[in-house]
Amino acid sequence: MTPLDSPPARRLGKAQALAIAAVIAAGVGLGALILSMEPGKHAGADDDDGPPAAAAPSAATAPATAGSAPPPAAAGVRQQVAMSDAQVKASGIAVETAGAARIASMARFPAEIQLNDDRTVHVVPRVAGIAESVLVSTGQTVRKGQLLAVFSSQLISEQRSALQMATKRLEHARSIFEREKRLWEQRITAEQDYLQAQHAMQEAEIDVENSRQKLAALGVGGSERGFNRFELRAPYDGLVVERNLSIGEAVKEDTPIFTIADMRTVWAEVHIPAKDLPLVKVGDKVALQATAFDARTIGTVAFIGALVGEQTRMAKARIVVDNPTGLWRPGLFVNVEVRAVDAAVPVAVDAEALQTLGTQSVVFVREGGGFVARPVTTGRGDGRRLEVLQGLSAGDRYAARGSYIIKSELSKLASEEGY
């Protein structure tokens, strides 16, 4: 038997193996414990129970400064333009101070310019006839009494013949009356003959006057050459806006052959919603703004309809507009502005100062050596001044006229920097 095979030796080998196994197990457990305690790798990465790791505040998450609104664009988008006082002056930018103002808010309604019906006439011949000549054209300006057209008519010839015959009878009756009057005064004839002659003369005078009135009712004078010829003349100064007549054309007595309008005044017809009717009264002065070009004028409300449309829920109103130069042409669309509310507001800016960045309305505020886009919430406006509800304080200096230059420069810088 060798020494290793003896019983003491076998007992010693088993003890060493157990000790080695215990050391290995302890090392494995200690390593697992150390790994579980390393931060940011396994434990705490998705653990909602522990507090989050502290991080330095960035520009996107830092709280806004007191008294200012958050930027209108996403984090990283440029909002400030550096501009010295000399550059501001050279660019023509007007810097003003926000403050209290009185704002007269305006209600605006669409309207259309129309002819003044009170100064528009449809000229008819009032007698059937044939056009011998037409002396004016559409678009021509005419004066009162100016000759428009010449007609020939059988009815006119008959009326003039009747007038001439009545005149001759009157002359004959007057001569008989004068003779009978002398004889009666000389006691040669009876008074009855004198009275009959007087009565016949009076009847002849009535016939003459009746014939003249018939011609006058037809608008025909007695000075035209030829029994069947009559002249059609302009009733007043105006513009020939329509002509429906050609030479040789036969017309009836009620055919409208000319439309003449006095363009020195026109109407603006507007439909006003029922809720806004208390804002408008007859006699009020209102402003009119052309939609096709830059022009404004003042008109007077002359009529407001007594009924509200069943479908539109609006009432028709009419505004008289002076038109000495002919600028306001019928068919032109305009906007009618009516003063709604006149109120004092604590903070207001020039209407031209308001710009848009993305979906945000902003005003460029003068800060340091440049302008900062300050988001604002606006309220009432009158076309010149605009109420600011949030975003500005009284005393803030801002870019009024010329603010679009700053917006353009801001867009250019953002493009160059790759935003």
Steps between C-alpha positions, in 0.01 A plus 500: 500500500639842399487807723228667290272205532510509877176618673649825642607613150151445352340706775738794438412521120126524565546790739708699249238454225222628725701810594573585135129464406398731786749770387370487139133533609581800720679672211208451262249645751723800574538574128122491442451739792757744362340496152152565639623815680653672188287818413364573154558145359251259651338631816316834482496522120128412480417519869206737559531476881832679534557873439617601148855605446553875519574678171610853420216717359522565126377793294194297396397406856608809694206701641401822320614829647238684702292740293577333166316236299654176372657513154261448209717245325644168611816492708805589297321722250647848483280768659732797533657731244797715593458854365670819613326836524674611182373193313149557633502857372649403164237228452216746562368307800293713737539406866208600720388442857201283586247677718138593563284615209140544391391247239186537297425148387338478158236268358560419133239397242541420127311723256470575129493834321182555297340775295309764689144412398383846600731644233458234230246527219389257230426718199205385286367670186138512633380459143551227240732591217806428285851609605643734237825575687669407829745759627645352824672175599539293815748656742453851365434789738202716405359831618142587580309574180762343274357330190511120530308373196258611226183304413224519243147410607156502340337579833713809540400611153133461588538691826680788331235512229230514766683785673531692176132454418399610850717808465335594171152453649599720790614776265172480311291494818692797641440710187124423510489589868671833443256585215193401703630699791526820291154449350348439842669810641353699205155353575488344155475131607339329793693413811429133439717502184779662699480236775499212251812635332668532838410142591634365167829683553538353850440148367769555234744616768433183699561284193833670436613457861390135498704427187806667650469300823480174305825579322662609826396172665687317225807712561468661160543869432372698207842609371608182319513511125235278345169395643609138566843572653570518872819526705590306816714700747682424827294574815811600702878476514631147522672202345341281233537159664279314251381551141247275326445676169636489145427716199189384314370299794129512575419555868187503710399783726610315819831359375795606725758604244744693724600471866661815635646516850630796695829353628577786735342288773473120526357252747673231701258219580591300810328219694537533877456203737215536747737504799687803359196709408523709823840624379360668189256792481366711216718810463818336638830558324678175411833419331526307174814314393542368145606136476655520151730797568610730780230763535277619783208738525218601732131437435170575671247234600180598319281193548474192724248233411212446739505121443760232575540230237349168601789300355794741541395659831630829362350838420587702192648845542588768247789745523527812283855565381624817331680413176626823340791332316315183397737277701220299664358307207185287518589134554804577715523301824578693818514447874284723720650578839270601785624620839400240759661571839729782616692383808824569689751213521807483728746363242484561126746491209506616143307258277799471265714361782319165506678220311458123479764237571362156425159503663590758765428875490806691618625852558872575474607655831816707526730328750870567538660533162224345294139392471336196662185336362247526785182289462186706565127453532307782333153638554310786340634711216395795287738459208764730651543379858473147641425397858751258659348274766811292582867508412582871536499751782455874491838659439644221283677636192412315180545518124192666351525595133756290318469193723484283188869583444589333829290196413678470165841528668399240757397256228825558312718438807306187591547366148873567507538323833304197379192527724 
